[in-house]
Amino acid sequence: MQLGLIGYYSDFVVYPIVILVLAAAGLTEAGAERAPGWIAIVVGCLVLWTLTEYVLHRFVLHHVPYIKDLHDRHHVEERSSVGTPTWLSLGVHALVAFLPVWLLSGFVAASAVSCGLMLGYLWYVSIHHMIHHWHPIHPSYLYTLKRRHAVHHHIDENANFGVTSVFWDRVFRTARL
């Protein structure tokens, strides 16, 4: 949906704060003995985010009515401040990941899962913003992602669903360079 500048940029302020607070609380409760396990969960969920990003982009943003219309608008107006409001993405995250894991496994696990997924989401929104608004140098990681994403926008919208990584596009044979 169309966001104002504060709404568009709020992810870049709110998510780091939430991640830091959850990490501090989760690691404090985990203690030194369980900290390595907490960190392993964060890393695992950060990797899981890459698959989540791919699945959401391929199947939700390109096929679910209303959401597809909003995403189609993004394909046309690439530089406009179209996105998901922070309150909505945090709310979905809380309902889909944090609360269920907390109820099933406790706060330490929920904080780790949430930190990993939210770090992945923050990385995604950051990369997505940069590839639409920056001019990266050749041949950098960011330039490669920008080129891949441009193919998705302008040549084949059925390819290159991964914004931060090509891995899942290769696995599911949707990579096009």
Secondary structure in CASP SS format (residue, H / E / C, confidence):
PFRMAT SS
TARGET T0000
AUTHOR 0000-0000-0000
METHOD secondary structure of the structure
MODEL  1
M C 1.00
Q E 1.00
L C 1.00
G C 1.00
L H 1.00
I H 1.00
G H 1.00
Y H 1.00
Y H 1.00
S C 1.00
D H 1.00
F H 1.00
V H 1.00
V H 1.00
Y H 1.00
P H 1.00
I H 1.00
V H 1.00
I H 1.00
L H 1.00
V H 1.00
L H 1.00
A H 1.00
A H 1.00
A H 1.00
G H 1.00
L H 1.00
T H 1.00
E H 1.00
A H 1.00
G H 1.00
A H 1.00
E H 1.00
R H 1.00
A H 1.00
P H 1.00
G H 1.00
W H 1.00
I H 1.00
A H 1.00
I H 1.00
V H 1.00
V H 1.00
G H 1.00
C H 1.00
L H 1.00
V H 1.00
L H 1.00
W H 1.00
T H 1.00
L H 1.00
T H 1.00
E H 1.00
Y H 1.00
V H 1.00
L H 1.00
H H 1.00
R H 1.00
F H 1.00
V H 1.00
L C 1.00
H C 1.00
H C 1.00
V C 1.00
P C 1.00
Y C 1.00
I H 1.00
K H 1.00
D H 1.00
L H 1.00
H H 1.00
D H 1.00
R H 1.00
H H 1.00
H H 1.00
V H 1.00
E C 1.00
E C 1.00
R C 1.00
S C 1.00
S C 1.00
V E 1.00
G C 1.00
T C 1.00
P C 1.00
T H 1.00
W H 1.00
L H 1.00
S H 1.00
L H 1.00
G H 1.00
V H 1.00
H H 1.00
A H 1.00
L H 1.00
V H 1.00
A H 1.00
F H 1.00
L H 1.00
P H 1.00
V H 1.00
W H 1.00
L H 1.00
L H 1.00
S H 1.00
G C 1.00
F H 1.00
V H 1.00
A H 1.00
A H 1.00
S H 1.00
A H 1.00
V H 1.00
S H 1.00
C H 1.00
G H 1.00
L H 1.00
M H 1.00
L H 1.00
G H 1.00
Y H 1.00
L H 1.00
W H 1.00
Y H 1.00
V H 1.00
S H 1.00
I H 1.00
H H 1.00
H H 1.00
M H 1.00
I H 1.00
H H 1.00
H H 1.00
W C 1.00
H C 1.00
P C 1.00
I C 1.00
H C 1.00
P C 1.00
S C 1.00
Y H 1.00
L H 1.00
Y H 1.00
T H 1.00
L H 1.00
K H 1.00
R H 1.00
R H 1.00
H H 1.00
A H 1.00
V H 1.00
H H 1.00
H H 1.00
H H 1.00
I C 1.00
D C 1.00
E C 1.00
N C 1.00
A C 1.00
N C 1.00
F C 1.00
G C 1.00
V C 1.00
T C 1.00
S C 1.00
V C 1.00
F H 1.00
W H 1.00
D H 1.00
R H 1.00
V H 1.00
F C 1.00
R C 1.00
T C 1.00
A C 1.00
R C 1.00
L C 1.00
END
